């Protein structure tokens, strides 16, 4: 990981763009396609490193998958059509791959070892390993199952009612997927609702799911039937462009075909709360998922408070929200976001360190940060620390910093936004 990205100060951005496919939806389309009976055609797939890891893992379990840019065909062999892999499965940098796949592997009667890169090796796995073991799966990993590599032998599961201490779609999805082949019913209740792409897409694949408030229930023994999936643009990728518009006076942008699932639109609510102009146009539903074009126009912003149920709805956008907040009038306070500490990096620490290099004042707290507004930024030498969203958030800060900014380890950006630098270049004036 040695690539560098150089960013110069610009005056404004404008145009009409399309962002790459939604990462969460792309992963699930491949996984559910592999487990379904029949052929699933996916369009708008995100050909980022994370989703390619998912394809690779399922190919190693004997599933035929063809991928050409954003088009993917998955020839499903039914839930028990997966084969024991003859090598370890490598998830690369992808937390979604390892956690959701653990739920699927917990139902399979074969042995398998999963691992990923250095960042994955530091991320907590007991949050999925614990409940899956409770259901009857045999799983082990370093530090009593907290860390990778994970060794799994599944099968013969019994349903559980799990009350999750964290709002995590990866945890919820892993348990629900295991529950689809467990005896009886399985439910997951979370403290705040996390993204619900699993629930929506399982329904598109013909699965029955019951949702009541913060609790989701499935009954075991269900089959998935192949369906075609059209993946909308990723709002988490669009967020970088929305923030860029909001810090560059005179900017405006239309971002076409973006997923606006309410469990993901916290960024829109925050821009509005800060006084920004942002509109949804041409709203529609595709494969149970709401989609729209987003129009955004520069407005001077004011600081705000981000907390509570809003946090899971914008958890991945916090690094770039911090950049936006550094240009607002007054302070922005983020709390209840301890989950940031266990993302691809400790994103409280990496935002404070890297944004600090531009001269911004960001104070870390145990479960969030306080960002001072009205900051003048100067060009800096930044390190993505191998975290795609840190790399991109800092590139956006570079657009308003005096002088030049260099992002080291910029290759990380390919994890979720291939073509980021080119797209940014095409709209900068
Ligand atoms: C994801 C869930 C979130 C998010 C991640 C993708 C998913 O993680 O941060 O980028 O696709 O389910 P958590 O489940 O750990 O909150």
Boltz pocket constraint, residues with backbone or C-beta under 6 A from the ligand:
constraints:
  - pocket:
      binder: B
      contacts: [[A, 23], [A, 24], [A, 25], [A, 96], [A, 167], [A, 168], [A, 169], [A, 170], [A, 171], [A, 173], [A, 194], [A, 195], [A, 315], [A, 316], [A, 339]]
      max_distance: 6.0
